[in-house]
Structures are given as structure tokens and as C-alpha cells.
Amino acid sequence: MTPAAPRIVSLLASGTEIVDALGLGECLVGISHECDHPPHLLDRPRVSRPRFDPEALSSGEIDAAVRQAMTEHGSVYEVDAAVLEKLDPDIIITQAVCDVCAVPTDGVREVLGARGIEADVVSLDAHTIEDILASITQVARAAGSPEIAGDAGGSLRRRLDAVRAAVPHADPPRVLGIEWFDPPFAPGHWVPEMIELAGGRNLAGEAGQPSREVSWDEIRGLDPDALLLMPCGYGLDASRADADAHAERLGEVAPRAIAEGRAWVVDASSYFNRSGPRFVTGVEILGGLLHPDRVPTPDAEVAAVWTPPA
């Protein structure tokens, strides 16, 4: 790292992935508690932590703990101000999209003011696919190298265009995505766009808007052609386990899709929930699930057919 290179702290998993995609990994001096990709950047100091340990909790218990943390503290996470001050960053990447998903921008600014830390706060507030792509340029500009955004963004757009060109646009399968089970949430932000771009018709949730709590009764009559099980923050195994725990409800919502083998669990944390470069892989995964005759079928490590446990 050259002396002029900025010192970057990323308090957002997708921000860390954007830094890597831009070739700025050597500038990264700190990361969040949730950052888990790419592996070669995970030795950086962790600058945030959750206010509760979700590891052994059910989705309903996590929901209750989140609501309690928001009521008591206004945030689910806290920043380790001492570590942040020691790292002396020039740039801090955070977000203002969802206070539940990652350290929020306002909380970071409070810590900076309290500690007298001078750093540029780069808030990645993506709500759509175009916003995610614009975030790449935003980080590159903040780092003083706007020219490096072109290659990363261009490569992602070409992959999206390839999926768009491959899938049929007439009579798309009707897709119900569920982003949380207790209580159920329909996906928002960029996920409905991902479904549509991959050749599906999204049935619940609105592009560019927050994910929306729904009732089981509300979605029971939709009778989707395909069911996408993608609980926020969960990898494939955790998604499968949580789906199994709610099998009775899911069976009532999408009996035909399940019977026809068109219900899938996915690695939601890596490829759907994050506003980073790997959302493009998520679109490719969806294309392969919905249209396996036109798009390569995804690996079993990232998506799998879900059937209710016996």
C-alpha cells in the first residue's frame, strides 16, 4: 500500500466485497463482524459487533431480539470506538438502507463525533440494481480512483445482459420469494428486480421499497409456480433448517410448487441479501433454477430443491 493510499474501514459486508472488486484490498484496514468474503481480507480487525448472539436463536427469537435492541438502543449493532480510533481510517463505508442489516450511517457519525475521529463516511444506500452498480463507482470516487470503477461495473453488466438475453420473456413463471419466516416477509429493494431479470414474475414485494412483513393468510392464495426460500442473512444450510421448521406453513402457501420440485432454498446471505457484486451471481442462480434449459444449473452449494421433512 502506497503512502497516499486511503485507509478504508468497511462496516458493511457488501462494502468489503466492493472494495475487493475494485482492487483496493490493500487499503482495507478494518471490517465489520458480518464480513465473511472474500477470504483473503478476513484477517482485518473487526470494528463492530451485534448486541445479541443470533447463533442459537430461531427466526422468531431473532425477530424479537432485533425489535428489543431497536427499542432499547436504536440499533442492532455497536461500533468498537477504540478499535476504530486506533485504525485511523480516511474512509468508512456504511449504509442507511436497513438498520437491522448492518451498522447504520447515523450511528457511525455519532461515534466519530464523540471520539473526534475525522474520516469521510461513504453511505451505500442501494435500493435497486442500478443503485448497487452506482455504489461501485461511489466507492471508487471516494478512494480517489474513479477510473477503476469501469472494469468492475462493466463486467457485472455484461453478465446481467447474458442472463437477460438467455431467458424467455413470454409467460414467465410466477415466483413467490420469502425473505423471513417468523413473521413472514416478502422481499424488497433489488430482489424483485433479480427475479424479473432472471425470467420470473415476482408475486410479492416491490422493487426499490423495503422488504415488507406479510401474513401467511395474505400469501396463501397466490399459488406460485416457484417458491424461493431466502431468509435474510442465512446461508444454504441455515435456510434449509429454517424452512424445515416452517414446513407446514410453506406447504399451505405453495403446495403445487413444492409437489413439482420447484421450491428452492438458497444461500441468501451471499447472493441475494447483500448490495454487493455477488448479487449478479444471484441472478445467474435464479436463471438456472427457473430456466435450466437456458441458463446453467447452479451448484448444490448455493441452491437446492426444498422438500418438506418427512
Summary of the structure (lengths in Angstrom):
residues: 310
radius of gyration: 19.6
end to end distance: 55.2
largest distance: 60.5
contacts: 1056
relative contact order: 0.12
helix: 43%
strand: 16%
